[in-house]
Amino acid sequence: QVQLVESGGGLVQAGGSLRLSCATSGRAFRTYIMGWFRQAPGKEREFVAAISGSGMATYYGDPVKGRITISRDTAKNTVYLEMNNLRPEDTAVYYCAARVSTILVLITTPEKYDYWGPGTQVTVSS
């Protein structure tokens, strides 16, 4: 069983920055595709970013491109989401997800991920 725990959320003013972390358990972490999704009240879960097992391939959702960077530290079994120039519309619960399959298709689809963290709240004030 893989467990994911997000941290680093909080309240920040527009234009500010946050760094989210997702600590994972499981020896197969280095093979998992890792993703970040977010969900605002009344909206569907939205793809934010994903990174391949090797860390060589990264993907970003259109609303966050240029403002967000995903990375991973295999030694620490942790994936990060660096968020800059935050906007009020970035306010949401951010979820970390792990995908056992190493095939880089449909990575923006939440249903293709196997494990999820409980989420961390990010609130951006205007």
C-alpha positions in Angstrom: 0.0 0.0 0.0 1.3 3.4 -1.0 0.6 6.4 1.3 0.9 10.0 0.3 0.9 13.0 2.6 0.9 16.6 1.3 2.2 19.6 3.2 3.1 23.2 2.6 -0.3 24.7 1.9 -1.6 27.8 3.5 -2.8 31.4 3.0 -0.7 33.7 0.7 -1.3 37.0 -1.0 -1.7 37.3 -4.7 1.7 37.3 -6.3 3.2 35.2 -3.5 4.8 31.8 -3.6 4.3 28.4 -1.9 6.1 25.1 -2.1 4.0 22.0 -1.6 5.6 18.7 -0.7 4.2 15.2 -1.0 6.0 12.5 1.0 5.4 9.0 -0.1 5.9 5.5 1.2 6.8 2.4 -0.8 10.0 1.3 -2.4 8.7 1.6 -5.9 8.4 5.4 -5.7 11.1 5.9 -8.2 9.0 4.1 -10.9 5.7 6.0 -10.2 4.4 8.8 -12.3 3.6 11.5 -9.8 0.9 14.1 -10.3 -0.6 17.1 -8.6 -4.3 18.0 -9.0 -6.5 20.7 -7.5 -10.1 21.1 -6.7 -11.9 24.3 -5.9 -15.4 24.3 -4.3 -18.1 23.4 -6.8 -15.5 22.5 -9.5 -14.1 19.3 -10.9 -10.7 18.1 -10.0 -8.2 19.8 -12.3 -4.8 18.6 -13.5 -1.9 20.8 -12.4 1.3 19.0 -13.1 2.9 15.6 -13.5 6.4 14.1 -13.6 7.8 10.8 -14.9 9.5 8.3 -12.7 12.9 9.4 -13.9 12.1 13.0 -13.5 13.1 13.7 -17.1 9.6 14.4 -18.3 7.3 17.0 -16.8 3.8 18.2 -17.8 1.8 21.2 -16.8 -1.8 22.3 -17.0 -2.5 25.3 -19.1 -3.7 27.5 -16.2 -0.4 27.1 -14.4 2.2 27.0 -17.1 5.1 29.3 -16.5 4.2 29.7 -12.8 4.6 26.2 -11.4 7.5 23.7 -11.3 7.2 20.1 -10.4 10.2 18.1 -9.2 11.0 14.9 -7.3 13.7 13.7 -4.9 14.0 10.0 -5.1 16.3 9.7 -2.1 13.6 11.4 0.0 10.6 9.7 -1.7 9.1 13.2 -2.1 7.6 15.2 -4.9 7.4 19.0 -4.8 5.3 21.7 -6.4 6.9 25.1 -6.5 4.2 27.7 -7.1 5.0 31.3 -8.0 3.0 34.4 -8.8 -0.1 32.9 -7.3 -3.5 34.2 -8.2 -6.8 34.1 -6.3 -8.1 31.6 -8.9 -5.3 29.2 -7.7 -7.3 28.8 -4.5 -8.1 25.1 -4.1 -7.3 21.9 -2.3 -4.2 20.5 -3.8 -3.8 16.7 -4.1 -0.8 14.6 -4.7 -1.3 11.4 -6.7 0.7 8.4 -7.7 0.3 6.2 -10.8 1.9 2.8 -10.9 1.8 2.5 -14.7 5.0 4.0 -16.2 3.3 4.7 -19.6 3.1 8.4 -20.2 -0.5 8.6 -21.6 -3.6 10.2 -20.1 -1.5 11.7 -17.4 -4.0 14.5 -17.0 -6.8 12.1 -16.1 -7.4 11.7 -12.4 -9.0 8.3 -12.8 -5.7 7.0 -14.1 -3.9 7.5 -10.8 -3.9 4.8 -8.2 -3.1 6.5 -4.9 -4.1 9.9 -3.5 -3.1 12.0 -0.6 -5.7 13.7 1.7 -4.9 17.1 0.2 -3.7 20.4 1.4 -5.5 23.8 1.2 -4.0 26.7 -0.7 -5.8 30.0 -0.3 -4.7 33.0 -2.3 -6.1 36.4 -1.2 -6.4 39.3 -3.5 
